[in-house]
Each structure stands twice: as C-alpha cells, then as structure tokens.
C-alpha cells in the first residue's frame, strides 16, 4: 500500500527531480529511483515512458479555456489599475495645465509636497492590499469568510481613520519639518482631504475582495473608470477656483465614489453583512476631531490630545462591542 500510494501521488515529482540536473533515459531514471529508495520503489519502463510523454505534451500544450479564464479574471484588474493611475497622477498634470504663471508653479509644488506626506498612508494600505487576498481566500468556510471580511473592514477603517486624524492634525508641523521655505507651508491645508482619500482607498481594498472570491472582477474597472472620470470633471471645475485644494477635494470625492460603487457591486455578487453603523461612527468621530483641530488655534499639545482622544470618542459614541470593551478593560492598569 505504501508503494502504491507513493507511486500514484509522487511519480512525476520523482521523475522531475532526476531530470532537473540533466536529460536522462527512462531506464536510467528507473534505476536511480530504485537506488535512492533502497529498493522500496520500483518503476517498470512501461510505466515511466507514459509519464515522460505526458510531461513533454504539457510543455507544448496551449489551453485556450485556461487562458480565457485568466483573462476574464485579470484583464479587468489591469484596466482598473490604469484608471487608478489616472486618478492618482492626473491631478498634478491638470494643475499644471489649468493654472498659469508663478501661481501654477507654487500650487503644483505645494500639492506635490502634500501628496508625498499623505502617501505614507497609501504605502501602508498598498502593503495590506498585497497581503489581504492570501488570507481572505484561505478561509474555506463561506460563513466564516463573510464574518472575517466584515470585521476586517471595520478594523481597517478604524486604523485608517485614526491615521488620517493624526496626519491631518500634525500636518502643519510635518510640512514645516520637511519644507524649510515658507512658500511650501500652505501644503498642510491639502493634507486632510488627501488623508481621508486614503481612508476610502483602504475601504475599497477590503470590500473588493468579494469580487475576487466570486471570480467576478469584470465590474472593477468600471468603478475605477467612474472614479477617474469624476476626478477629471471635478478637477476642471475646482482647480481654476481653488487651486491645489480643488485637486485635493476632487481626489477625496473620487475615492469615496470608488469605495461606494465597489461596495455596491461586491454586495451584489457576494453579500456580506458589514458593520456599517460602526464604520459611519468611526468616520464621523474622525471628521469631528479633525474639524475641532482645524477650528481651534494650532497647538502641538492640542494635536496630541485630539489624536489620542480618538479611541475615547469612539467609546462615548458606542462604537465598541461588549467583547471589545471587555478586552480593553483588561488592558487598563487597574485590571493588571
């Protein structure tokens, strides 16, 4: 039984292991397998040559059905990636085309700095985008997968919103640290909108996994194209009037639409009971704290206080579930 199972499951792997170093005849391969297995595994020449023929045929085989499936899954993702590239980089091109003179150079420079600072969040969530599918697709049970997807969206949005709060409140000091010339300092005003764009980007990553799991990615490029077109139209409208701030708010609107459209499509092909009340609460709390920091005079202690107050504000708004509150109480010094 041992020989039979091993032969059936590993015959081709054994053959390939001996072909890796150099070409060999079937008789030589059979003898090598017998020697290395100390006689426990024996192949007849009649059983080895069909294996070698199958390997040769597979190397020359063209599977049209497989190619069609790969294209059906992958090409929409390529188109979506192109549309996202237009959304990410088109605003700077439009700033340079729609503005004139020294004002154009000033606004483009300030917006480029704001983009570089806010790109720290994009880098973080791009790393998540790479790691997330491997975990998401590894969950075989559908009910467990949907439950995990729901919590991942909530916690990802929590992290993203908290990062956006901190980045928005500390934006003036970050800009002053990176840009010594005061002409760049107004870039801080565009950072909050770009930071909250990254929050929507993070949410779109989480919900889009449903289309990949159901192998229905065809709509992804439509959502990305809609976001790119909206971004293009808003840039034409807002940049002449508001400069780089117009470009920042056009980006925010585009990413918000991207998340909403992808969520609608994902729910259509693979319904998940996301915790929308909690998502709305955490977004409102983040916006409220950022708004307070904008309304009050700039103060570094205030920025620290408002950033650290975010989890506490969520507690006051009833964000945490009973099990989460229990775990948090265990972290307090009084419970240690």
C-alpha positions as CSV (number, residue, x, y, z in Angstrom):
1,X,0.0,0.0,0.0
2,X,2.9,2.4,0.8
3,X,4.5,1.8,-2.6
4,X,1.2,2.2,-4.4
5,X,0.2,5.5,-2.8
6,X,3.6,6.9,-3.1
7,X,3.8,6.0,-6.8
8,X,0.4,7.4,-7.5
9,X,1.0,10.7,-5.8
10,X,4.7,11.4,-6.4
11,X,5.7,9.6,-9.6
12,X,6.0,12.8,-11.7
13,X,7.8,14.7,-8.9
14,X,10.3,11.9,-8.6
15,X,10.9,11.8,-12.3
16,X,11.3,15.6,-12.5
17,X,13.8,15.6,-9.6
18,X,16.2,13.4,-11.6
19,X,15.6,15.4,-14.8
20,X,16.5,18.6,-13.1
21,X,20.2,18.2,-13.3
22,X,20.4,16.8,-16.9
23,X,18.4,14.8,-19.5
24,X,18.1,11.1,-18.7
25,X,16.7,8.0,-20.3
26,X,13.7,6.2,-18.8
27,X,15.8,3.2,-17.9
28,X,18.3,5.3,-16.0
29,X,15.6,7.2,-14.1
30,X,14.0,3.9,-13.0
31,X,17.3,2.7,-11.7
32,X,18.0,5.9,-9.8
33,X,14.6,5.8,-8.2
34,X,15.2,2.2,-7.1
35,X,18.7,3.0,-5.7
36,X,17.7,6.2,-3.8
37,X,14.6,4.5,-2.3
38,X,16.7,1.4,-1.4
39,X,14.5,-0.8,-3.4
40,X,11.2,0.2,-1.8
41,X,10.1,2.0,-5.0
42,X,10.3,0.3,-8.4
43,X,9.1,1.5,-11.7
44,X,8.8,-0.5,-14.8
45,X,9.9,1.0,-18.1
46,X,6.4,0.7,-19.4
47,X,5.1,3.0,-16.6
48,X,7.9,5.5,-16.8
49,X,7.6,6.4,-20.5
50,X,3.9,7.5,-20.3
51,X,4.9,9.9,-17.6
52,X,7.7,11.3,-19.7
53,X,5.4,11.7,-22.7
54,X,2.8,13.5,-20.6
55,X,5.4,15.9,-19.3
56,X,6.6,16.6,-22.8
57,X,3.0,17.2,-24.1
58,X,2.2,19.5,-21.2
59,X,5.2,21.6,-22.0
60,X,3.8,22.3,-25.5
61,X,0.1,22.4,-24.7
62,X,-1.9,25.6,-25.2
63,X,-5.1,25.6,-23.0
64,X,-7.5,28.2,-24.5
65,X,-10.0,27.6,-21.8
66,X,-7.5,28.4,-19.1
67,X,-6.3,31.5,-21.0
68,X,-9.9,32.7,-21.3
69,X,-10.4,32.2,-17.5
70,X,-7.2,34.1,-16.7
71,X,-8.1,37.0,-19.0
72,X,-11.6,37.1,-17.7
73,X,-10.3,37.5,-14.2
74,X,-7.1,39.5,-14.8
75,X,-7.8,42.0,-17.6
76,X,-10.5,43.9,-15.7
77,X,-7.9,44.3,-12.9
78,X,-5.4,45.7,-15.3
79,X,-7.9,48.2,-16.7
80,X,-8.8,49.2,-13.1
81,X,-5.2,49.7,-12.3
82,X,-4.8,52.0,-15.3
83,X,-7.8,54.0,-14.2
84,X,-6.4,54.3,-10.7
85,X,-3.1,55.5,-12.1
86,X,-5.0,58.3,-13.9
87,X,-6.8,59.2,-10.6
88,X,-3.6,59.3,-8.7
89,X,-1.4,61.3,-11.0
90,X,-3.8,63.2,-13.3
91,X,-4.5,65.9,-10.8
92,X,-0.9,67.2,-10.9
93,X,-0.9,67.3,-14.7
94,X,-4.2,69.2,-14.6
95,X,-2.9,71.7,-12.0
96,X,0.0,72.5,-14.4
97,X,-2.4,72.9,-17.4
98,X,-5.3,74.8,-15.7
99,X,-3.2,77.3,-13.8
100,X,-0.8,79.9,-15.1
101,X,2.3,81.8,-14.3
102,X,4.1,81.7,-10.9
103,X,0.8,80.7,-9.3
104,X,0.9,77.4,-11.2
105,X,4.4,76.6,-10.0
106,X,3.5,77.4,-6.4
107,X,0.3,75.3,-6.4
108,X,2.0,72.4,-8.1
109,X,4.9,72.4,-5.6
110,X,2.6,72.7,-2.6
111,X,0.4,69.9,-3.9
112,X,3.3,67.6,-4.6
113,X,4.5,68.0,-1.0
114,X,1.0,67.3,0.3
115,X,0.9,64.2,-1.8
116,X,4.2,62.9,-0.6
117,X,3.2,63.3,3.0
118,X,-0.2,61.7,2.6
119,X,1.4,58.9,0.5
120,X,2.6,57.4,3.8
121,X,-0.9,56.1,4.3
122,X,-1.1,54.9,0.7
123,X,2.1,52.9,1.2
124,X,0.7,51.3,4.3
125,X,-2.6,50.2,2.6
126,X,-0.8,49.1,-0.5
127,X,1.1,46.6,1.6
128,X,-2.2,45.5,3.1
129,X,-3.6,45.1,-0.5
130,X,-0.8,42.7,-1.3
131,X,-1.2,40.6,1.9
132,X,-5.0,40.7,2.2
133,X,-6.0,38.3,-0.7
134,X,-3.8,35.5,0.5
135,X,-5.6,35.5,3.9
136,X,-9.0,36.2,2.5
137,X,-9.0,33.4,0.0
138,X,-7.6,30.9,2.5
139,X,-10.8,30.9,4.5
140,X,-12.7,28.0,3.0
141,X,-16.0,28.2,5.0
142,X,-18.2,30.9,3.4
143,X,-19.9,32.0,6.6
144,X,-16.6,32.3,8.4
145,X,-15.2,34.2,5.4
146,X,-18.1,36.7,5.4
147,X,-17.7,37.2,9.2
148,X,-14.0,37.8,8.8
149,X,-14.5,40.3,5.9
150,X,-17.0,42.2,8.0
151,X,-14.6,42.7,10.9
152,X,-11.6,43.4,8.6
153,X,-13.4,46.3,7.0
154,X,-14.3,47.8,10.4
155,X,-10.9,47.4,11.9
156,X,-9.1,48.6,8.8
157,X,-11.3,51.7,8.6
158,X,-10.6,52.3,12.3
159,X,-6.8,52.2,11.7
160,X,-7.1,54.3,8.5
161,X,-9.4,56.9,10.1
162,X,-7.1,57.2,13.2
163,X,-4.1,57.7,11.0
164,X,-6.0,60.3,9.0
165,X,-6.8,62.2,12.2
166,X,-3.2,62.2,13.3
167,X,-1.9,63.2,9.8
168,X,-4.4,66.0,9.5
169,X,-3.7,67.4,12.9
170,X,0.1,67.2,12.7
171,X,0.2,68.4,9.0
172,X,1.5,71.9,9.7
173,X,4.4,70.6,11.8
174,X,5.2,67.8,9.3
175,X,5.3,70.4,6.4
176,X,7.5,72.8,8.4
177,X,9.9,69.9,9.1
178,X,10.2,68.8,5.5
179,X,10.0,72.2,3.8
180,X,12.1,74.9,5.2
181,X,10.8,77.5,2.7
182,X,7.6,79.1,3.9
183,X,6.2,79.1,0.4
184,X,5.5,75.4,0.8
185,X,3.8,75.6,4.1
186,X,0.2,76.0,2.7
187,X,0.6,72.4,1.6
188,X,-0.7,71.5,5.0
189,X,-4.2,72.6,4.1
190,X,-4.5,69.9,1.4
191,X,-3.3,67.0,3.6
192,X,-6.6,66.3,5.4
193,X,-8.5,65.7,2.2
194,X,-5.8,63.5,0.8
195,X,-5.5,61.6,4.0
196,X,-9.2,60.9,4.1
197,X,-9.0,59.8,0.4
198,X,-6.7,57.1,1.7
199,X,-9.3,56.0,4.2
200,X,-11.7,55.4,1.3
201,X,-9.0,53.7,-0.7
202,X,-8.5,51.3,2.3
203,X,-12.2,50.6,2.4
204,X,-12.3,49.8,-1.3
205,X,-9.5,47.3,-0.9
206,X,-11.4,45.5,1.8
207,X,-14.7,45.2,0.0
208,X,-13.3,44.4,-3.4
209,X,-12.0,41.1,-2.1
210,X,-15.6,39.7,-2.6
211,X,-15.4,40.1,-6.3
212,X,-12.1,38.2,-6.4
213,X,-13.5,35.4,-4.2
214,X,-16.5,35.0,-6.5
215,X,-14.3,35.4,-9.6
216,X,-16.4,38.3,-10.9
217,X,-13.9,41.1,-11.3
218,X,-15.5,42.5,-14.6
219,X,-17.0,45.5,-12.8
220,X,-13.9,46.6,-11.0
221,X,-12.6,48.6,-14.0
222,X,-16.0,50.3,-14.4
223,X,-15.9,51.5,-10.8
224,X,-12.3,52.7,-11.2
225,X,-13.2,54.4,-14.5
226,X,-16.1,56.2,-12.9
227,X,-13.9,57.5,-10.1
228,X,-11.3,58.6,-12.7
229,X,-13.9,60.5,-14.8
230,X,-15.4,62.1,-11.7
231,X,-11.9,63.2,-10.6
232,X,-11.2,64.6,-14.1
233,X,-14.5,66.6,-14.2
234,X,-14.1,67.9,-10.6
235,X,-10.5,69.0,-11.4
236,X,-11.7,71.0,-14.4
237,X,-14.3,72.7,-12.2
238,X,-12.5,73.2,-8.9
239,X,-8.8,73.8,-9.8
240,X,-9.3,77.2,-11.5
241,X,-11.2,78.4,-8.5
242,X,-9.4,76.7,-5.6
243,X,-6.1,75.6,-6.9
244,X,-4.5,72.7,-5.1
245,X,-7.3,72.5,-2.6
246,X,-9.7,71.8,-5.5
247,X,-7.5,69.0,-6.7
248,X,-7.4,67.5,-3.2
249,X,-11.1,67.6,-2.7
250,X,-11.6,66.1,-6.2
251,X,-9.4,63.2,-5.2
252,X,-11.4,62.7,-2.0
253,X,-14.6,62.6,-3.9
254,X,-13.2,60.2,-6.5
255,X,-12.0,57.7,-3.9
256,X,-15.3,58.0,-2.0
257,X,-17.2,57.1,-5.2
258,X,-14.8,54.3,-5.9
259,X,-15.5,52.7,-2.5
260,X,-19.3,53.2,-2.7
261,X,-19.5,51.7,-6.3
262,X,-17.3,48.8,-5.5
263,X,-19.2,48.1,-2.3
264,X,-22.5,48.1,-4.2
265,X,-21.1,45.7,-6.8
266,X,-19.4,43.4,-4.2
267,X,-22.6,43.2,-2.3
268,X,-24.4,42.2,-5.4
269,X,-22.1,39.3,-6.3
270,X,-21.1,38.2,-2.7
271,X,-23.3,39.7,0.0
272,X,-21.5,40.4,3.3
273,X,-23.1,41.9,6.4
274,X,-20.6,44.7,7.0
275,X,-20.8,46.7,10.3
276,X,-21.9,49.9,8.6
277,X,-23.2,51.6,11.7
278,X,-19.7,51.2,13.3
279,X,-18.0,52.4,10.1
280,X,-20.1,55.5,10.0
281,X,-19.5,56.2,13.7
282,X,-15.7,56.0,13.3
283,X,-15.7,58.2,10.3
284,X,-17.9,60.8,12.0
285,X,-15.6,60.8,15.1
286,X,-12.6,61.2,12.9
287,X,-14.1,64.1,11.0
288,X,-15.3,65.8,14.2
289,X,-11.8,65.7,15.8
290,X,-10.1,66.9,12.6
291,X,-12.7,69.7,12.4
292,X,-12.0,70.7,16.0
293,X,-8.3,70.8,15.3
294,X,-8.9,73.0,12.3
295,X,-11.2,75.4,14.1
296,X,-9.0,76.0,17.1
297,X,-5.6,77.8,17.0
298,X,-2.8,75.5,16.1
299,X,-1.2,73.9,19.0
300,X,1.1,70.8,19.2
301,X,-0.3,69.7,22.6
302,X,-3.8,70.1,21.2
303,X,-2.9,67.9,18.2
304,X,-1.6,65.2,20.5
305,X,-4.6,65.4,22.7
306,X,-7.2,65.2,19.9
307,X,-5.3,62.3,18.2
308,X,-5.2,60.3,21.4
309,X,-8.8,61.2,22.1
310,X,-10.0,59.3,19.1
311,X,-10.5,55.9,20.7
312,X,-12.1,57.6,23.7
313,X,-14.5,59.4,21.4
314,X,-15.5,56.1,19.8
315,X,-16.2,54.7,23.3
316,X,-18.5,57.7,24.0
317,X,-20.3,57.1,20.7
318,X,-20.9,53.4,21.5
319,X,-18.5,52.1,18.8
320,X,-17.1,49.2,20.8
321,X,-18.8,45.8,21.1
322,X,-19.2,44.3,24.6
323,X,-16.5,41.7,23.9
324,X,-14.2,44.5,22.7
325,X,-14.9,46.6,25.8
326,X,-14.1,43.6,28.0
327,X,-10.7,43.2,26.3
328,X,-9.9,46.9,26.6
329,X,-10.7,46.9,30.3
330,X,-8.2,44.1,30.8
331,X,-5.5,46.4,29.3
332,X,-6.1,49.1,32.0
333,X,-3.6,49.2,34.8
334,X,-6.4,48.6,37.4
335,X,-7.1,45.2,35.9
336,X,-3.4,44.1,35.8
